[in-house]
Amino acid sequence: PACLLLPRLPQGCWPPRPGSALPQLYTIYLIHSGQFDKTPAIIARRYSDFERLNRRLRGQFGSDLAGVAFPRKRLRRNFTAETIAKRSRAFEQFLSHLHAMAEVRRCPAFLEFFFLHDLQTAQRLTCSGMYREALAAWSNAYRLQDKLAVCSSGRFLLTLAGLAVCQQELDQLGEAHRHCEQALQLLETQHGHPLLGPFLQAHVHLSWRVGKDKRRSEARLQALQEAGVVLDQQPSLKEFLIKETLD
């Protein structure tokens, strides 16, 4: 993917008042490179977020990042439009250089800089019953992981669970069913995964609701029972989301 980064100030303030301590937000658009992307994933990060990422990666990769520049804060004129625009371009180059390094772009610290905040927000909103707002956060987390090509990780399965739960609560049953099927495809060979039972049970229920074939999922549930899994003790997708720790 390619990253396009643009500066943004909260509450429409441009430029900030002299001496103002308003946090500067940088908006990052993630798009698939080499094609027109109608659905970019969007996040906003502060200087401190970039600084934390830089510190973690340099601690992990050391001299491998010696040639990757990081924009420093200025003692004077730190919040002028010119400084912000220059820093925005520097952050874009910083992320592009990191992404070009295969080992870095696969490490959790780099990946979670993009989508962990959305996952935490989505989980909190889901637990609070704010399903429409949570669905927007889960959807953005889905797009972010898709652009970053990490659609087989545990975080992605959790994202699919969040989407399915919120869509079911909002009566978007066809979409919830589709995301359960996507998760079960990823879990095809992971017979001991803790989300397998919850996804199978959700898929059987949703298949019945939308009039789809549920026999294969029922057979997989039967196989789990025969392997000693007590299905009555399996959490629902929503219960799994509530209990999962995201840090």
C-alpha positions in Angstrom: 0.0 0.0 0.0 0.9 3.6 -0.4 0.5 6.2 2.4 -0.7 9.7 1.8 -0.4 11.9 4.9 -2.1 15.3 5.3 -2.1 17.8 8.3 -5.2 18.4 10.3 -6.0 20.6 13.3 -8.8 19.8 15.7 -11.8 22.2 15.8 -11.0 23.8 12.5 -8.2 26.0 14.0 -5.7 27.1 11.3 -3.2 28.3 12.2 -3.2 27.9 16.0 -2.9 30.9 18.2 0.6 31.9 19.2 1.6 29.9 22.3 -1.4 27.5 21.9 -0.9 24.0 23.1 -3.5 22.4 20.8 -2.5 19.0 19.7 -1.6 18.8 16.1 -3.3 15.8 14.3 -1.9 14.3 11.1 -4.4 12.5 9.0 -3.1 9.4 7.2 -4.8 7.9 4.2 -3.8 4.3 3.4 -4.6 3.3 -0.2 -3.7 0.4 -2.5 -0.9 1.7 -4.8 -1.1 1.4 -8.6 -4.9 1.6 -8.8 -7.8 3.9 -8.0 -8.9 3.1 -4.4 -12.5 4.1 -3.6 -12.2 3.1 0.0 -9.1 4.5 1.7 -8.5 3.7 5.3 -8.1 6.9 7.4 -6.5 7.5 10.8 -5.3 10.6 12.7 -2.1 10.6 14.8 -0.3 13.1 16.9 3.4 13.9 16.9 3.7 11.9 20.1 2.3 8.8 18.4 4.9 9.0 15.7 7.6 9.6 18.3 6.5 6.5 20.3 6.6 4.4 17.1 10.0 5.7 16.2 11.4 5.0 19.7 10.0 1.4 19.7 11.2 0.5 16.2 14.7 1.9 16.9 14.9 0.0 20.1 13.9 -3.2 18.2 15.8 -2.7 14.9 18.7 -0.4 15.9 21.2 0.3 13.2 18.8 -1.0 10.5 17.0 2.3 10.8 20.1 4.5 10.8 19.2 5.9 7.3 15.5 6.6 8.2 15.1 10.2 9.2 12.6 11.3 11.8 11.3 15.0 12.0 12.3 16.7 15.2 10.3 19.3 17.1 11.4 22.9 16.8 11.8 25.2 19.7 10.4 28.1 17.7 7.7 28.3 15.1 6.7 24.8 15.9 3.0 25.3 15.0 3.2 27.5 11.9 1.5 26.3 8.7 4.8 26.0 7.0 6.4 23.9 9.7 3.3 21.6 9.9 3.3 21.1 6.1 7.0 20.2 6.1 6.6 17.8 9.0 3.6 16.2 7.2 5.8 15.5 4.2 8.5 14.2 6.5 6.1 11.8 8.2 4.9 10.5 4.9 8.5 9.8 3.9 9.2 8.2 7.3 6.3 5.8 7.0 7.1 5.0 3.4 10.7 4.2 4.3 9.5 1.9 7.2 7.0 0.1 4.9 9.7 -0.5 2.3 11.6 -2.6 4.9 10.0 -6.1 4.9 11.0 -7.0 8.5 9.7 -3.7 9.9 6.4 -3.6 8.0 5.6 -7.1 9.4 6.4 -6.3 13.1 3.5 -5.7 15.5 4.8 -2.3 16.6 4.5 -0.9 13.1 1.2 -2.6 12.2 -0.5 -1.7 15.5 0.4 2.0 15.1 -2.2 2.0 12.3 -5.1 -0.1 13.6 -4.8 -0.9 17.4 -6.5 2.4 18.4 -9.5 1.6 16.1 -9.8 -1.9 17.6 -9.7 -0.5 21.1 -12.3 2.1 20.3 -14.5 -0.4 18.5 -14.3 -2.9 21.4 -15.2 -0.2 24.0 -18.2 1.0 21.9 -19.4 -2.6 21.3 -19.3 -3.3 25.1 -21.3 -0.1 25.6 -24.0 -1.2 23.2 -23.2 1.7 20.7 -23.3 -0.7 17.8 -23.6 1.8 15.0 -20.6 3.8 16.1 -18.7 0.6 16.9 -19.4 -0.7 13.4 -17.7 2.4 11.8 -14.6 1.7 13.9 -14.6 -2.0 13.1 -15.0 -1.2 9.5 -12.1 1.2 9.4 -9.9 -1.3 11.3 -10.9 -3.9 8.6 -9.8 -1.5 5.8 -6.6 -0.7 7.6 -5.6 -4.3 7.9 -6.6 -5.0 4.3 -4.4 -2.2 3.1 -1.5 -3.5 5.2 -2.1 -7.0 3.9 -2.5 -8.6 7.4 -5.8 -10.3 6.8 -4.8 -13.6 8.4 -3.9 -12.5 11.9 -5.6 -12.9 15.2 -6.4 -9.2 15.2 -8.2 -9.6 11.8 -10.3 -12.5 13.1 -11.3 -10.3 16.1 -12.2 -7.5 13.6 -14.5 -10.0 11.7 -16.1 -10.9 15.0 -16.8 -7.3 15.8 -18.3 -6.7 12.4 -20.5 -9.7 12.7 -21.7 -8.8 16.2 -22.5 -5.2 15.3 -24.2 -6.1 12.0 -26.3 -8.7 13.7 -27.4 -6.2 16.4 -28.2 -3.7 13.6 -30.2 -6.3 11.7 -27.6 -6.4 8.8 -27.8 -10.1 8.8 -26.5 -10.7 5.2 -23.3 -8.8 6.0 -22.9 -10.5 9.4 -23.2 -13.9 7.6 -20.6 -12.9 5.0 -18.1 -11.9 7.7 -18.7 -15.2 9.6 -18.0 -17.1 6.4 -14.8 -15.1 5.8 -13.6 -15.9 9.3 -14.4 -19.6 8.9 -12.4 -19.7 5.7 -9.4 -18.4 7.6 -10.0 -20.9 10.4 -10.3 -23.8 7.9 -7.2 -25.6 9.3 -7.1 -24.0 12.8 -9.2 -26.6 14.6 -8.1 -25.5 18.1 -8.6 -21.8 17.7 -10.7 -20.3 20.5 -12.8 -18.4 17.9 -13.7 -21.4 15.8 -16.6 -22.6 18.0 -18.1 -19.1 18.4 -17.9 -18.4 14.7 -19.5 -21.7 13.8 -22.4 -21.2 16.1 -22.9 -17.7 14.9 -22.8 -18.9 11.3 -25.3 -21.7 11.9 -27.7 -19.1 13.5 -27.2 -16.5 10.8 -27.6 -19.1 8.0 -30.9 -20.1 9.4 -32.0 -16.4 9.6 -31.0 -15.6 6.0 -31.9 -18.9 4.4 -28.4 -20.1 3.6 -27.0 -23.7 3.8 -25.7 -24.4 7.3 -24.9 -28.1 7.0 -21.2 -27.7 6.7 -20.9 -25.6 9.8 -23.2 -28.0 11.7 -20.9 -30.9 10.6 -17.8 -28.9 11.9 -19.6 -28.3 15.2 -20.3 -32.0 15.5 -16.6 -32.7 14.8 -15.7 -30.4 17.6 -18.1 -32.1 20.0 -16.6 -35.5 19.1 -13.1 -34.1 19.8 -14.3 -33.2 23.3 -15.2 -29.6 23.0 -18.2 -28.7 25.2 -20.2 -26.3 23.0 -22.4 -25.1 25.8 -19.3 -23.7 27.5 -18.1 -21.8 24.4 -18.5 -18.0 24.6 -20.6 -16.2 22.0 -18.8 -13.8 19.6 -20.0 -10.9 21.7 -18.8 -12.5 25.0 -15.4 -13.2 23.4 -15.1 -9.5 22.3 -15.9 -8.3 25.8 -13.3 -10.5 27.4 -10.5 -10.1 24.9 -7.6 -7.8 26.1 -6.4 -5.3 23.5 -3.1 -3.7 24.5 
